[in-house]
Amino acid sequence: MTLIGILLTALVIAREWERGTMEAMLVTPLRRGEFLLGKILPYYLLGMFGVILSVGVAVTLFHVPFRGSIPRYWY
């Protein structure tokens, strides 16, 4: 699940180059960090949603015991 977010982000940036819209992005006053954050954040949130959904289904539907600490998982 982690690699899916990275690969999708890379594909989106490659598609920007193919379409020719990357040049338009480069002349905007965006900094690199802002550009990358805007491309990575949606896939990160989708990945976290997938993790929460799969853990929730495993615990509720399949009665898999959840052992550990959720706050320790995020750090």
Predicted model as a PDB file, atoms N, CA, C, CB and O in Angstrom, pLDDT in the B-factor column:
MODEL        1                                                                  
ATOM      1  N   MET A   1       0.822  -1.196   0.000  1.00 65.00           N  
ATOM      2  CA  MET A   1       0.000   0.000   0.000  1.00 65.00           C  
ATOM      3  C   MET A   1       0.861   1.253   0.000  1.00 65.00           C  
ATOM      4  CB  MET A   1      -0.932   0.002   1.200  1.00 65.00           C  
ATOM      5  O   MET A   1       0.471   2.287  -0.542  1.00 65.00           O  
ATOM      6  N   THR A   2       2.016   1.154   0.602  1.00 67.00           N  
ATOM      7  CA  THR A   2       2.889   2.314   0.650  1.00 67.00           C  
ATOM      8  C   THR A   2       3.442   2.644  -0.729  1.00 67.00           C  
ATOM      9  CB  THR A   2       4.028   2.078   1.628  1.00 67.00           C  
ATOM     10  O   THR A   2       3.527   3.814  -1.104  1.00 67.00           O  
ATOM     11  N   LEU A   3       3.811   1.633  -1.472  1.00 77.00           N  
ATOM     12  CA  LEU A   3       4.395   1.862  -2.792  1.00 77.00           C  
ATOM     13  C   LEU A   3       3.383   2.412  -3.784  1.00 77.00           C  
ATOM     14  CB  LEU A   3       4.983   0.579  -3.328  1.00 77.00           C  
ATOM     15  O   LEU A   3       3.761   3.114  -4.722  1.00 77.00           O  
ATOM     16  N   ILE A   4       2.119   2.109  -3.596  1.00 77.00           N  
ATOM     17  CA  ILE A   4       1.099   2.613  -4.513  1.00 77.00           C  
ATOM     18  C   ILE A   4       1.071   4.139  -4.501  1.00 77.00           C  
ATOM     19  CB  ILE A   4      -0.285   2.053  -4.141  1.00 77.00           C  
ATOM     20  O   ILE A   4       0.999   4.764  -5.560  1.00 77.00           O  
ATOM     21  N   GLY A   5       1.128   4.738  -3.325  1.00 77.00           N  
ATOM     22  CA  GLY A   5       1.135   6.197  -3.237  1.00 77.00           C  
ATOM     23  C   GLY A   5       2.348   6.814  -3.895  1.00 77.00           C  
ATOM     24  O   GLY A   5       2.243   7.839  -4.568  1.00 77.00           O  
ATOM     25  N   ILE A   6       3.504   6.194  -3.705  1.00 81.00           N  
ATOM     26  CA  ILE A   6       4.727   6.716  -4.320  1.00 81.00           C  
ATOM     27  C   ILE A   6       4.668   6.585  -5.833  1.00 81.00           C  
ATOM     28  CB  ILE A   6       5.962   5.984  -3.776  1.00 81.00           C  
ATOM     29  O   ILE A   6       5.014   7.517  -6.558  1.00 81.00           O  
ATOM     30  N   LEU A   7       4.228   5.424  -6.307  1.00 86.00           N  
ATOM     31  CA  LEU A   7       4.161   5.204  -7.751  1.00 86.00           C  
ATOM     32  C   LEU A   7       3.133   6.114  -8.416  1.00 86.00           C  
ATOM     33  CB  LEU A   7       3.829   3.748  -8.045  1.00 86.00           C  
ATOM     34  O   LEU A   7       3.382   6.637  -9.502  1.00 86.00           O  
ATOM     35  N   LEU A   8       1.992   6.305  -7.782  1.00 85.00           N  
ATOM     36  CA  LEU A   8       0.983   7.192  -8.360  1.00 85.00           C  
ATOM     37  C   LEU A   8       1.476   8.630  -8.418  1.00 85.00           C  
ATOM     38  CB  LEU A   8      -0.311   7.118  -7.558  1.00 85.00           C  
ATOM     39  O   LEU A   8       1.209   9.341  -9.387  1.00 85.00           O  
ATOM     40  N   THR A   9       2.187   9.057  -7.396  1.00 85.00           N  
ATOM     41  CA  THR A   9       2.746  10.408  -7.405  1.00 85.00           C  
ATOM     42  C   THR A   9       3.759  10.565  -8.536  1.00 85.00           C  
ATOM     43  CB  THR A   9       3.406  10.727  -6.053  1.00 85.00           C  
ATOM     44  O   THR A   9       3.757  11.575  -9.240  1.00 85.00           O  
ATOM     45  N   ALA A  10       4.613   9.577  -8.708  1.00 88.00           N  
ATOM     46  CA  ALA A  10       5.598   9.630  -9.785  1.00 88.00           C  
ATOM     47  C   ALA A  10       4.915   9.639 -11.150  1.00 88.00           C  
ATOM     48  CB  ALA A  10       6.562   8.443  -9.686  1.00 88.00           C  
ATOM     49  O   ALA A  10       5.349  10.353 -12.054  1.00 88.00           O  
ATOM     50  N   LEU A  11       3.860   8.860 -11.305  1.00 90.00           N  
ATOM     51  CA  LEU A  11       3.138   8.836 -12.576  1.00 90.00           C  
ATOM     52  C   LEU A  11       2.453  10.164 -12.868  1.00 90.00           C  
ATOM     53  CB  LEU A  11       2.110   7.721 -12.571  1.00 90.00           C  
ATOM     54  O   LEU A  11       2.412  10.603 -14.017  1.00 90.00           O  
ATOM     55  N   VAL A  12       1.917  10.803 -11.840  1.00 88.00           N  
ATOM     56  CA  VAL A  12       1.258  12.098 -12.036  1.00 88.00           C  
ATOM     57  C   VAL A  12       2.269  13.148 -12.472  1.00 88.00           C  
ATOM     58  CB  VAL A  12       0.547  12.549 -10.744  1.00 88.00           C  
ATOM     59  O   VAL A  12       1.981  13.951 -13.360  1.00 88.00           O  
ATOM     60  N   ILE A  13       3.442  13.152 -11.863  1.00 89.00           N  
ATOM     61  CA  ILE A  13       4.465  14.125 -12.244  1.00 89.00           C  
ATOM     62  C   ILE A  13       4.980  13.836 -13.650  1.00 89.00           C  
ATOM     63  CB  ILE A  13       5.627  14.109 -11.237  1.00 89.00           C  
ATOM     64  O   ILE A  13       5.225  14.763 -14.422  1.00 89.00           O  
ATOM     65  N   ALA A  14       5.146  12.554 -13.990  1.00 92.00           N  
ATOM     66  CA  ALA A  14       5.576  12.203 -15.347  1.00 92.00           C  
ATOM     67  C   ALA A  14       4.520  12.612 -16.369  1.00 92.00           C  
ATOM     68  CB  ALA A  14       5.859  10.691 -15.450  1.00 92.00           C  
ATOM     69  O   ALA A  14       4.856  13.046 -17.471  1.00 92.00           O  
ATOM     70  N   ARG A  15       3.258  12.478 -16.012  1.00 91.00           N  
ATOM     71  CA  ARG A  15       2.174  12.884 -16.916  1.00 91.00           C  
ATOM     72  C   ARG A  15       2.165  14.393 -17.125  1.00 91.00           C  
ATOM     73  CB  ARG A  15       0.818  12.426 -16.366  1.00 91.00           C  
ATOM     74  O   ARG A  15       1.812  14.873 -18.202  1.00 91.00           O  
ATOM     75  N   GLU A  16       2.554  15.139 -16.094  1.00 90.00           N  
ATOM     76  CA  GLU A  16       2.660  16.594 -16.238  1.00 90.00           C  
ATOM     77  C   GLU A  16       3.697  16.942 -17.303  1.00 90.00           C  
ATOM     78  CB  GLU A  16       3.033  17.254 -14.885  1.00 90.00           C  
ATOM     79  O   GLU A  16       3.486  17.852 -18.104  1.00 90.00           O  
ATOM     80  N   TRP A  17       4.822  16.215 -17.312  1.00 91.00           N  
ATOM     81  CA  TRP A  17       5.856  16.464 -18.324  1.00 91.00           C  
ATOM     82  C   TRP A  17       5.365  16.085 -19.707  1.00 91.00           C  
ATOM     83  CB  TRP A  17       7.132  15.688 -17.993  1.00 91.00           C  
ATOM     84  O   TRP A  17       5.632  16.795 -20.677  1.00 91.00           O  
ATOM     85  N   GLU A  18       4.639  14.955 -19.810  1.00 93.00           N  
ATOM     86  CA  GLU A  18       4.159  14.499 -21.113  1.00 93.00           C  
ATOM     87  C   GLU A  18       3.147  15.458 -21.726  1.00 93.00           C  
ATOM     88  CB  GLU A  18       3.543  13.124 -20.985  1.00 93.00           C  
ATOM     89  O   GLU A  18       3.182  15.717 -22.929  1.00 93.00           O  
ATOM     90  N   ARG A  19       2.270  15.970 -20.924  1.00 93.00           N  
ATOM     91  CA  ARG A  19       1.229  16.882 -21.425  1.00 93.00           C  
ATOM     92  C   ARG A  19       1.756  18.279 -21.701  1.00 93.00           C  
ATOM     93  CB  ARG A  19       0.091  16.965 -20.432  1.00 93.00           C  
ATOM     94  O   ARG A  19       1.120  19.061 -22.407  1.00 93.00           O  
ATOM     95  N   GLY A  20       2.900  18.588 -21.154  1.00 90.00           N  
ATOM     96  CA  GLY A  20       3.453  19.920 -21.347  1.00 90.00           C  
ATOM     97  C   GLY A  20       2.954  20.936 -20.340  1.00 90.00           C  
ATOM     98  O   GLY A  20       3.194  22.132 -20.502  1.00 90.00           O  
ATOM     99  N   THR A  21       2.271  20.487 -19.311  1.00 91.00           N  
ATOM    100  CA  THR A  21       1.773  21.420 -18.295  1.00 91.00           C  
ATOM    101  C   THR A  21       2.797  21.687 -17.203  1.00 91.00           C  
ATOM    102  CB  THR A  21       0.502  20.882 -17.675  1.00 91.00           C  
ATOM    103  O   THR A  21       2.587  22.560 -16.361  1.00 91.00           O  
ATOM    104  N   MET A  22       3.899  20.949 -17.204  1.00 90.00           N  
ATOM    105  CA  MET A  22       4.917  21.175 -16.187  1.00 90.00           C  
ATOM    106  C   MET A  22       5.580  22.534 -16.373  1.00 90.00           C  
ATOM    107  CB  MET A  22       5.967  20.064 -16.227  1.00 90.00           C  
ATOM    108  O   MET A  22       5.950  23.180 -15.393  1.00 90.00           O  
ATOM    109  N   GLU A  23       5.731  22.964 -17.593  1.00 90.00           N  
ATOM    110  CA  GLU A  23       6.327  24.273 -17.839  1.00 90.00           C  
ATOM    111  C   GLU A  23       5.459  25.377 -17.239  1.00 90.00           C  
ATOM    112  CB  GLU A  23       6.519  24.504 -19.350  1.00 90.00           C  
ATOM    113  O   GLU A  23       5.975  26.350 -16.689  1.00 90.00           O  
ATOM    114  N   ALA A  24       4.154  25.224 -17.347  1.00 89.00           N  
ATOM    115  CA  ALA A  24       3.252  26.201 -16.741  1.00 89.00           C  
ATOM    116  C   ALA A  24       3.365  26.172 -15.215  1.00 89.00           C  
ATOM    117  CB  ALA A  24       1.800  25.931 -17.174  1.00 89.00           C  
ATOM    118  O   ALA A  24       3.253  27.211 -14.564  1.00 89.00           O  
ATOM    119  N   MET A  25       3.584  24.994 -14.650  1.00 87.00           N  
ATOM    120  CA  MET A  25       3.739  24.889 -13.196  1.00 87.00           C  
ATOM    121  C   MET A  25       5.051  25.513 -12.740  1.00 87.00           C  
ATOM    122  CB  MET A  25       3.675  23.421 -12.755  1.00 87.00           C  
ATOM    123  O   MET A  25       5.128  26.087 -11.653  1.00 87.00           O  
ATOM    124  N   LEU A  26       6.083  25.400 -13.574  1.00 87.00           N  
ATOM    125  CA  LEU A  26       7.394  25.927 -13.184  1.00 87.00           C  
ATOM    126  C   LEU A  26       7.446  27.449 -13.180  1.00 87.00           C  
ATOM    127  CB  LEU A  26       8.456  25.394 -14.110  1.00 87.00           C  
ATOM    128  O   LEU A  26       8.267  28.026 -12.467  1.00 87.00           O  
ATOM    129  N   VAL A  27       6.605  28.112 -13.948  1.00 91.00           N  
ATOM    130  CA  VAL A  27       6.632  29.573 -13.965  1.00 91.00           C  
ATOM    131  C   VAL A  27       5.722  30.185 -12.901  1.00 91.00           C  
ATOM    132  CB  VAL A  27       6.226  30.081 -15.333  1.00 91.00           C  
ATOM    133  O   VAL A  27       5.711  31.405 -12.735  1.00 91.00           O  
ATOM    134  N   THR A  28       4.965  29.368 -12.182  1.00 91.00           N  
ATOM    135  CA  THR A  28       4.141  29.883 -11.090  1.00 91.00           C  
ATOM    136  C   THR A  28       5.031  30.159  -9.885  1.00 91.00           C  
ATOM    137  CB  THR A  28       3.007  28.882 -10.722  1.00 91.00           C  
ATOM    138  O   THR A  28       6.142  29.635  -9.809  1.00 91.00           O  
ATOM    139  N   PRO A  29       4.563  30.970  -8.946  1.00 93.00           N  
ATOM    140  CA  PRO A  29       5.401  31.277  -7.783  1.00 93.00           C  
ATOM    141  C   PRO A  29       5.435  30.162  -6.727  1.00 93.00           C  
ATOM    142  CB  PRO A  29       4.914  32.547  -7.142  1.00 93.00           C  
ATOM    143  O   PRO A  29       5.750  30.430  -5.568  1.00 93.00           O  
ATOM    144  N   LEU A  30       5.121  28.934  -7.104  1.00 90.00           N  
ATOM    145  CA  LEU A  30       5.198  27.813  -6.168  1.00 90.00           C  
ATOM    146  C   LEU A  30       6.646  27.436  -5.908  1.00 90.00           C  
ATOM    147  CB  LEU A  30       4.423  26.601  -6.706  1.00 90.00           C  
ATOM    148  O   LEU A  30       7.489  27.479  -6.804  1.00 90.00           O  
ATOM    149  N   ARG A  31       6.918  27.064  -4.657  1.00 92.00           N  
ATOM    150  CA  ARG A  31       8.232  26.517  -4.345  1.00 92.00           C  
ATOM    151  C   ARG A  31       8.196  25.010  -4.534  1.00 92.00           C  
ATOM    152  CB  ARG A  31       8.662  26.882  -2.900  1.00 92.00           C  
ATOM    153  O   ARG A  31       7.117  24.426  -4.638  1.00 92.00           O  
ATOM    154  N   ARG A  32       9.343  24.381  -4.580  1.00 88.00           N  
ATOM    155  CA  ARG A  32       9.398  22.927  -4.795  1.00 88.00           C  
ATOM    156  C   ARG A  32       8.634  22.162  -3.734  1.00 88.00           C  
ATOM    157  CB  ARG A  32      10.837  22.453  -4.817  1.00 88.00           C  
ATOM    158  O   ARG A  32       7.896  21.225  -4.039  1.00 88.00           O  
ATOM    159  N   GLY A  33       8.813  22.567  -2.492  1.00 91.00           N  
ATOM    160  CA  GLY A  33       8.147  21.886  -1.385  1.00 91.00           C  
ATOM    161  C   GLY A  33       6.630  21.962  -1.490  1.00 91.00           C  
ATOM    162  O   GLY A  33       5.930  20.985  -1.225  1.00 91.00           O  
ATOM    163  N   GLU A  34       6.136  23.114  -1.872  1.00 92.00           N  
ATOM    164  CA  GLU A  34       4.694  23.275  -2.034  1.00 92.00           C  
ATOM    165  C   GLU A  34       4.159  22.423  -3.181  1.00 92.00           C  
ATOM    166  CB  GLU A  34       4.352  24.741  -2.272  1.00 92.00           C  
ATOM    167  O   GLU A  34       3.088  21.824  -3.080  1.00 92.00           O  
ATOM    168  N   PHE A  35       4.916  22.379  -4.261  1.00 89.00           N  
ATOM    169  CA  PHE A  35       4.508  21.575  -5.411  1.00 89.00           C  
ATOM    170  C   PHE A  35       4.464  20.092  -5.048  1.00 89.00           C  
ATOM    171  CB  PHE A  35       5.463  21.805  -6.593  1.00 89.00           C  
ATOM    172  O   PHE A  35       3.488  19.402  -5.341  1.00 89.00           O  
ATOM    173  N   LEU A  36       5.526  19.611  -4.410  1.00 86.00           N  
ATOM    174  CA  LEU A  36       5.570  18.203  -4.028  1.00 86.00           C  
ATOM    175  C   LEU A  36       4.520  17.863  -2.989  1.00 86.00           C  
ATOM    176  CB  LEU A  36       6.940  17.848  -3.503  1.00 86.00           C  
ATOM    177  O   LEU A  36       3.915  16.792  -3.041  1.00 86.00           O  
ATOM    178  N   LEU A  37       4.299  18.764  -2.050  1.00 91.00           N  
ATOM    179  CA  LEU A  37       3.270  18.521  -1.037  1.00 91.00           C  
ATOM    180  C   LEU A  37       1.894  18.425  -1.677  1.00 91.00           C  
ATOM    181  CB  LEU A  37       3.281  19.630   0.021  1.00 91.00           C  
ATOM    182  O   LEU A  37       1.080  17.588  -1.288  1.00 91.00           O  
ATOM    183  N   GLY A  38       1.638  19.274  -2.650  1.00 90.00           N  
ATOM    184  CA  GLY A  38       0.357  19.226  -3.348  1.00 90.00           C  
ATOM    185  C   GLY A  38       0.161  17.960  -4.158  1.00 90.00           C  
ATOM    186  O   GLY A  38      -0.970  17.524  -4.370  1.00 90.00           O  
ATOM    187  N   LYS A  39       1.260  17.364  -4.614  1.00 87.00           N  
ATOM    188  CA  LYS A  39       1.171  16.122  -5.381  1.00 87.00           C  
ATOM    189  C   LYS A  39       1.145  14.890  -4.477  1.00 87.00           C  
ATOM    190  CB  LYS A  39       2.339  16.022  -6.350  1.00 87.00           C  
ATOM    191  O   LYS A  39       0.492  13.901  -4.810  1.00 87.00           O  
ATOM    192  N   ILE A  40       1.842  14.934  -3.342  1.00 87.00           N  
ATOM    193  CA  ILE A  40       1.969  13.773  -2.473  1.00 87.00           C  
ATOM    194  C   ILE A  40       0.825  13.667  -1.471  1.00 87.00           C  
ATOM    195  CB  ILE A  40       3.284  13.824  -1.739  1.00 87.00           C  
ATOM    196  O   ILE A  40       0.373  12.561  -1.175  1.00 87.00           O  
ATOM    197  N   LEU A  41       0.350  14.784  -0.947  1.00 89.00           N  
ATOM    198  CA  LEU A  41      -0.642  14.771   0.126  1.00 89.00           C  
ATOM    199  C   LEU A  41      -1.922  14.003  -0.214  1.00 89.00           C  
ATOM    200  CB  LEU A  41      -0.997  16.176   0.486  1.00 89.00           C  
ATOM    201  O   LEU A  41      -2.384  13.231   0.626  1.00 89.00           O  
ATOM    202  N   PRO A  42      -2.516  14.170  -1.391  1.00 89.00           N  
ATOM    203  CA  PRO A  42      -3.739  13.397  -1.678  1.00 89.00           C  
ATOM    204  C   PRO A  42      -3.512  11.891  -1.650  1.00 89.00           C  
ATOM    205  CB  PRO A  42      -4.293  13.791  -3.031  1.00 89.00           C  
ATOM    206  O   PRO A  42      -4.363  11.150  -1.158  1.00 89.00           O  
ATOM    207  N   TYR A  43      -2.384  11.429  -2.168  1.00 86.00           N  
ATOM    208  CA  TYR A  43      -2.116   9.993  -2.170  1.00 86.00           C  
ATOM    209  C   TYR A  43      -1.778   9.484  -0.775  1.00 86.00           C  
ATOM    210  CB  TYR A  43      -0.978   9.671  -3.128  1.00 86.00           C  
ATOM    211  O   TYR A  43      -2.083   8.339  -0.442  1.00 86.00           O  
ATOM    212  N   TYR A  44      -1.157  10.317   0.036  1.00 85.00           N  
ATOM    213  CA  TYR A  44      -0.902   9.951   1.429  1.00 85.00           C  
ATOM    214  C   TYR A  44      -2.221   9.779   2.172  1.00 85.00           C  
ATOM    215  CB  TYR A  44      -0.025  11.018   2.126  1.00 85.00           C  
ATOM    216  O   TYR A  44      -2.409   8.810   2.907  1.00 85.00           O  
ATOM    217  N   LEU A  45      -3.130  10.728   1.972  1.00 88.00           N  
ATOM    218  CA  LEU A  45      -4.428  10.623   2.639  1.00 88.00           C  
ATOM    219  C   LEU A  45      -5.218   9.413   2.161  1.00 88.00           C  
ATOM    220  CB  LEU A  45      -5.239  11.887   2.409  1.00 88.00           C  
ATOM    221  O   LEU A  45      -5.876   8.747   2.961  1.00 88.00           O  
ATOM    222  N   LEU A  46      -5.160   9.121   0.867  1.00 86.00           N  
ATOM    223  CA  LEU A  46      -5.819   7.921   0.363  1.00 86.00           C  
ATOM    224  C   LEU A  46      -5.190   6.656   0.938  1.00 86.00           C  
ATOM    225  CB  LEU A  46      -5.761   7.887  -1.160  1.00 86.00           C  
ATOM    226  O   LEU A  46      -5.898   5.700   1.252  1.00 86.00           O  
ATOM    227  N   GLY A  47      -3.881   6.645   1.075  1.00 83.00           N  
ATOM    228  CA  GLY A  47      -3.197   5.496   1.676  1.00 83.00           C  
ATOM    229  C   GLY A  47      -3.574   5.308   3.132  1.00 83.00           C  
ATOM    230  O   GLY A  47      -3.801   4.182   3.575  1.00 83.00           O  
ATOM    231  N   MET A  48      -3.644   6.402   3.883  1.00 84.00           N  
ATOM    232  CA  MET A  48      -4.046   6.304   5.282  1.00 84.00           C  
ATOM    233  C   MET A  48      -5.494   5.832   5.410  1.00 84.00           C  
ATOM    234  CB  MET A  48      -3.867   7.654   5.980  1.00 84.00           C  
ATOM    235  O   MET A  48      -5.827   5.066   6.314  1.00 84.00           O  
ATOM    236  N   PHE A  49      -6.353   6.297   4.496  1.00 89.00           N  
ATOM    237  CA  PHE A  49      -7.736   5.826   4.487  1.00 89.00           C  
ATOM    238  C   PHE A  49      -7.787   4.324   4.224  1.00 89.00           C  
ATOM    239  CB  PHE A  49      -8.559   6.581   3.426  1.00 89.00           C  
ATOM    240  O   PHE A  49      -8.578   3.611   4.843  1.00 89.00           O  
ATOM    241  N   GLY A  50      -6.943   3.840   3.305  1.00 86.00           N  
ATOM    242  CA  GLY A  50      -6.887   2.411   3.012  1.00 86.00           C  
ATOM    243  C   GLY A  50      -6.414   1.598   4.202  1.00 86.00           C  
ATOM    244  O   GLY A  50      -6.938   0.515   4.463  1.00 86.00           O  
ATOM    245  N   VAL A  51      -5.429   2.107   4.924  1.00 84.00           N  
ATOM    246  CA  VAL A  51      -4.927   1.414   6.109  1.00 84.00           C  
ATOM    247  C   VAL A  51      -6.002   1.354   7.180  1.00 84.00           C  
ATOM    248  CB  VAL A  51      -3.668   2.108   6.656  1.00 84.00           C  
ATOM    249  O   VAL A  51      -6.229   0.304   7.781  1.00 84.00           O  
ATOM    250  N   ILE A  52      -6.662   2.475   7.421  1.00 88.00           N  
ATOM    251  CA  ILE A  52      -7.719   2.514   8.439  1.00 88.00           C  
ATOM    252  C   ILE A  52      -8.861   1.585   8.055  1.00 88.00           C  
ATOM    253  CB  ILE A  52      -8.245   3.952   8.627  1.00 88.00           C  
ATOM    254  O   ILE A  52      -9.404   0.876   8.902  1.00 88.00           O  
ATOM    255  N   LEU A  53      -9.223   1.589   6.783  1.00 92.00           N  
ATOM    256  CA  LEU A  53     -10.298   0.718   6.321  1.00 92.00           C  
ATOM    257  C   LEU A  53      -9.925  -0.754   6.458  1.00 92.00           C  
ATOM    258  CB  LEU A  53     -10.645   1.033   4.872  1.00 92.00           C  
ATOM    259  O   LEU A  53     -10.739  -1.550   6.924  1.00 92.00           O  
ATOM    260  N   SER A  54      -8.725  -1.126   6.068  1.00 90.00           N  
ATOM    261  CA  SER A  54      -8.334  -2.537   6.152  1.00 90.00           C  
ATOM    262  C   SER A  54      -8.198  -3.008   7.596  1.00 90.00           C  
ATOM    263  CB  SER A  54      -7.020  -2.760   5.414  1.00 90.00           C  
ATOM    264  O   SER A  54      -8.584  -4.133   7.914  1.00 90.00           O  
ATOM    265  N   VAL A  55      -7.658  -2.171   8.471  1.00 89.00           N  
ATOM    266  CA  VAL A  55      -7.576  -2.542   9.882  1.00 89.00           C  
ATOM    267  C   VAL A  55      -8.969  -2.625  10.488  1.00 89.00           C  
ATOM    268  CB  VAL A  55      -6.714  -1.534  10.661  1.00 89.00           C  
ATOM    269  O   VAL A  55      -9.256  -3.538  11.263  1.00 89.00           O  
ATOM    270  N   GLY A  56      -9.838  -1.677  10.141  1.00 91.00           N  
ATOM    271  CA  GLY A  56     -11.206  -1.717  10.652  1.00 91.00           C  
ATOM    272  C   GLY A  56     -11.969  -2.957  10.213  1.00 91.00           C  
ATOM    273  O   GLY A  56     -12.691  -3.557  11.008  1.00 91.00           O  
ATOM    274  N   VAL A  57     -11.813  -3.343   8.956  1.00 94.00           N  
ATOM    275  CA  VAL A  57     -12.477  -4.558   8.454  1.00 94.00           C  
ATOM    276  C   VAL A  57     -11.897  -5.791   9.129  1.00 94.00           C  
ATOM    277  CB  VAL A  57     -12.329  -4.672   6.916  1.00 94.00           C  
ATOM    278  O   VAL A  57     -12.637  -6.703   9.499  1.00 94.00           O  
ATOM    279  N   ALA A  58     -10.583  -5.825   9.293  1.00 93.00           N  
ATOM    280  CA  ALA A  58      -9.948  -6.980   9.933  1.00 93.00           C  
ATOM    281  C   ALA A  58     -10.422  -7.147  11.367  1.00 93.00           C  
ATOM    282  CB  ALA A  58      -8.428  -6.837   9.901  1.00 93.00           C  
ATOM    283  O   ALA A  58     -10.669  -8.267  11.814  1.00 93.00           O  
ATOM    284  N   VAL A  59     -10.549  -6.046  12.088  1.00 92.00           N  
ATOM    285  CA  VAL A  59     -10.941  -6.119  13.497  1.00 92.00           C  
ATOM    286  C   VAL A  59     -12.432  -6.413  13.642  1.00 92.00           C  
ATOM    287  CB  VAL A  59     -10.594  -4.810  14.215  1.00 92.00           C  
ATOM    288  O   VAL A  59     -12.810  -7.245  14.467  1.00 92.00           O  
ATOM    289  N   THR A  60     -13.280  -5.758  12.869  1.00 94.00           N  
ATOM    290  CA  THR A  60     -14.720  -5.930  13.055  1.00 94.00           C  
ATOM    291  C   THR A  60     -15.290  -7.139  12.330  1.00 94.00           C  
ATOM    292  CB  THR A  60     -15.434  -4.704  12.595  1.00 94.00           C  
ATOM    293  O   THR A  60     -16.069  -7.892  12.913  1.00 94.00           O  
ATOM    294  N   LEU A  61     -14.925  -7.336  11.093  1.00 96.00           N  
ATOM    295  CA  LEU A  61     -15.524  -8.399  10.294  1.00 96.00           C  
ATOM    296  C   LEU A  61     -14.875  -9.757  10.545  1.00 96.00           C  
ATOM    297  CB  LEU A  61     -15.428  -8.053   8.829  1.00 96.00           C  
ATOM    298  O   LEU A  61     -15.562 -10.772  10.660  1.00 96.00           O  
ATOM    299  N   PHE A  62     -13.542  -9.765  10.628  1.00 94.00           N  
ATOM    300  CA  PHE A  62     -12.825 -11.031  10.784  1.00 94.00           C  
ATOM    301  C   PHE A  62     -12.374 -11.300  12.220  1.00 94.00           C  
ATOM    302  CB  PHE A  62     -11.625 -11.045   9.875  1.00 94.00           C  
ATOM    303  O   PHE A  62     -11.772 -12.338  12.495  1.00 94.00           O  
ATOM    304  N   HIS A  63     -12.659 -10.380  13.130  1.00 94.00           N  
ATOM    305  CA  HIS A  63     -12.368 -10.527  14.566  1.00 94.00           C  
ATOM    306  C   HIS A  63     -10.885 -10.788  14.836  1.00 94.00           C  
ATOM    307  CB  HIS A  63     -13.200 -11.665  15.153  1.00 94.00           C  
ATOM    308  O   HIS A  63     -10.532 -11.601  15.690  1.00 94.00           O  
ATOM    309  N   VAL A  64     -10.041 -10.099  14.109  1.00 93.00           N  
ATOM    310  CA  VAL A  64      -8.600 -10.155  14.351  1.00 93.00           C  
ATOM    311  C   VAL A  64      -8.299  -9.236  15.525  1.00 93.00           C  
ATOM    312  CB  VAL A  64      -7.777  -9.741  13.073  1.00 93.00           C  
ATOM    313  O   VAL A  64      -8.673  -8.063  15.491  1.00 93.00           O  
ATOM    314  N   PRO A  65      -7.634  -9.733  16.560  1.00 93.00           N  
ATOM    315  CA  PRO A  65      -7.367  -8.858  17.710  1.00 93.00           C  
ATOM    316  C   PRO A  65      -6.341  -7.782  17.349  1.00 93.00           C  
ATOM    317  CB  PRO A  65      -6.865  -9.686  18.915  1.00 93.00           C  
ATOM    318  O   PRO A  65      -5.320  -8.061  16.720  1.00 93.00           O  
ATOM    319  N   PHE A  66      -6.633  -6.568  17.756  1.00 88.00           N  
ATOM    320  CA  PHE A  66      -5.715  -5.450  17.513  1.00 88.00           C  
ATOM    321  C   PHE A  66      -4.868  -5.282  18.753  1.00 88.00           C  
ATOM    322  CB  PHE A  66      -6.484  -4.123  17.167  1.00 88.00           C  
ATOM    323  O   PHE A  66      -5.367  -4.897  19.810  1.00 88.00           O  
ATOM    324  N   ARG A  67      -3.594  -5.569  18.624  1.00 86.00           N  
ATOM    325  CA  ARG A  67      -2.669  -5.435  19.742  1.00 86.00           C  
ATOM    326  C   ARG A  67      -1.661  -4.360  19.398  1.00 86.00           C  
ATOM    327  CB  ARG A  67      -1.962  -6.782  20.061  1.00 86.00           C  
ATOM    328  O   ARG A  67      -1.077  -4.351  18.314  1.00 86.00           O  
ATOM    329  N   GLY A  68      -1.472  -3.476  20.319  1.00 82.00           N  
ATOM    330  CA  GLY A  68      -0.539  -2.381  20.083  1.00 82.00           C  
ATOM    331  C   GLY A  68      -1.182  -1.056  20.430  1.00 82.00           C  
ATOM    332  O   GLY A  68      -2.259  -1.000  21.023  1.00 82.00           O  
ATOM    333  N   SER A  69      -0.512  -0.013  20.056  1.00 82.00           N  
ATOM    334  CA  SER A  69      -0.967   1.330  20.368  1.00 82.00           C  
ATOM    335  C   SER A  69      -1.130   2.118  19.074  1.00 82.00           C  
ATOM    336  CB  SER A  69       0.020   2.039  21.327  1.00 82.00           C  
ATOM    337  O   SER A  69      -0.208   2.184  18.260  1.00 82.00           O  
ATOM    338  N   ILE A  70      -2.286   2.706  18.890  1.00 77.00           N  
ATOM    339  CA  ILE A  70      -2.516   3.515  17.689  1.00 77.00           C  
ATOM    340  C   ILE A  70      -1.611   4.747  17.664  1.00 77.00           C  
ATOM    341  CB  ILE A  70      -3.985   3.945  17.612  1.00 77.00           C  
ATOM    342  O   ILE A  70      -1.061   5.056  16.607  1.00 77.00           O  
ATOM    343  N   PRO A  71      -1.429   5.472  18.787  1.00 80.00           N  
ATOM    344  CA  PRO A  71      -0.512   6.623  18.726  1.00 80.00           C  
ATOM    345  C   PRO A  71       0.938   6.218  18.384  1.00 80.00           C  
ATOM    346  CB  PRO A  71      -0.532   7.364  20.065  1.00 80.00           C  
ATOM    347  O   PRO A  71       1.641   6.986  17.727  1.00 80.00           O  
ATOM    348  N   ARG A  72       1.383   5.066  18.802  1.00 77.00           N  
ATOM    349  CA  ARG A  72       2.740   4.628  18.456  1.00 77.00           C  
ATOM    350  C   ARG A  72       2.824   4.253  16.989  1.00 77.00           C  
ATOM    351  CB  ARG A  72       3.167   3.439  19.327  1.00 77.00           C  
ATOM    352  O   ARG A  72       3.900   4.320  16.396  1.00 77.00           O  
ATOM    353  N   TYR A  73       1.714   3.862  16.397  1.00 66.00           N  
ATOM    354  CA  TYR A  73       1.697   3.496  14.978  1.00 66.00           C  
ATOM    355  C   TYR A  73       1.933   4.726  14.110  1.00 66.00           C  
ATOM    356  CB  TYR A  73       0.357   2.826  14.603  1.00 66.00           C  
ATOM    357  O   TYR A  73       2.581   4.620  13.068  1.00 66.00           O  
ATOM    358  N   TRP A  74       1.430   5.877  14.506  1.00 64.00           N  
ATOM    359  CA  TRP A  74       1.525   7.085  13.678  1.00 64.00           C  
ATOM    360  C   TRP A  74       2.897   7.724  13.737  1.00 64.00           C  
ATOM    361  CB  TRP A  74       0.486   8.092  14.105  1.00 64.00           C  
ATOM    362  O   TRP A  74       3.211   8.559  12.889  1.00 64.00           O  
ATOM    363  N   TYR A  75       3.733   7.363  14.712  1.00 59.00           N  
ATOM    364  CA  TYR A  75       5.053   7.994  14.831  1.00 59.00           C  
ATOM    365  C   TYR A  75       6.113   7.040  14.505  1.00 59.00           C  
ATOM    366  CB  TYR A  75       5.284   8.544  16.199  1.00 59.00           C  
ATOM    367  O   TYR A  75       7.293   7.389  14.549  1.00 59.00           O  
TER     368      TYR A  75                                                      
ENDMDL                                                                          
END                                                                             
